[in-house]
């Protein structure tokens, strides 16, 4: 945690917690480093589903080639927040209204997930035209991964046996311009595993295009760059990934690769800061009850991991009773919800944790607030702070 963030978190009053702190300078530096590591023929699109906070999107717009959305709501949000930015529209189950919205908005690419979706699209086109990628669930084993999106039975993408049917529809309709193949197969990959998968996707896609006489100009690898919540200091090796992509592309000078990372771009810039309300002992275990919980930060419940955290000591205590605390022992950090699943970190060793101390959870910049069940029990929403070039601060909102 940067010193300016630590000072800001320590200065939050009880009424200001919980709060999300976003380090915009950290995000700016990280996004610039990602862009610098990638070859020029690789387009970087940010998957807005990871975190669509307008201030974060504003920072990223200077470092990415565009944004990927997966709903009409995200499309409207991106068009309002970053007008004029290229947008790709992916995801299964697009409704006719969403396809019409995409056509009116002039999206950069539509990722077609099925024959049904392609039929819907052609029925809406009229005199218009559109650039598409066919998303394919390739017959490539992805091995043990955090999240398998393909390489096995899946609702995502086209079965390869159905791909020729879509190709025939596209070939017969000059309004639909096929630009290439989309193949996001897995998430949670390290650089070496991602490069191996990318090589196999390229081999399959180029062979398929040659067999079908298709001019393949673009392959979209999706995202899936891993984030290690158990080792927050270990980041995806973008330098090695960029070097590997350069080697892969040496034999394909006219091919554009596109990647769509989300979590690995914004996760490190966000912190969820709250305070300890109670320290309780139950049947030999210690629980720290925090203000807030998984209705604000759902990631640890969704991924079944311990969210990494830092204890920020608060030494003032003006109560008339002894301050409850845990010392040199394992503590489970829970929230205020009436469910045993409201766990942010389980059985983590702490040196000292007291009622009134603050806890800052790191890696909270992606799939955190935006995937949480905000209205459960109707606790107050967290505040949001965007810190940029400390001590400048865009104050709390929402």
Secondary structure, 3 states (H helix, E strand, C coil): CCHHHHHHHHCCCHHHCCEEEEEHHHHHHHHHHHHHHCCCCEEEEEEHHHCCCHHHHHHHCCCCCEEEECCHHHHHHHHHHCCCCCEEECCCCCCHHHHHHHHHHCCCEEEECCHHHHHHHHHHHCCCCEEEEEEEECCCCCCCCCEECCCCCCCCCEEHHHHHHHHHHHHCCCCEEEEEEECCCEECECHHHHHHHHHHHHHHHHHHHHHHCCCCCEEEEECCECCCCCCCCCCCCHHHHHHHHHHHHCCCCCCEEEECCCHHHHHHHEEEEEEEEEEEEECCEEEEEECCCCCCCCHHHHHCCCCCEEEECCCCCCCCCCCCEEEEEEEEEECCCCCCCCEEEEEEEEEEEECCCEEEECCCCCCCHHHCCCCHHHCCCCEEEEECCCCCEEEEEC
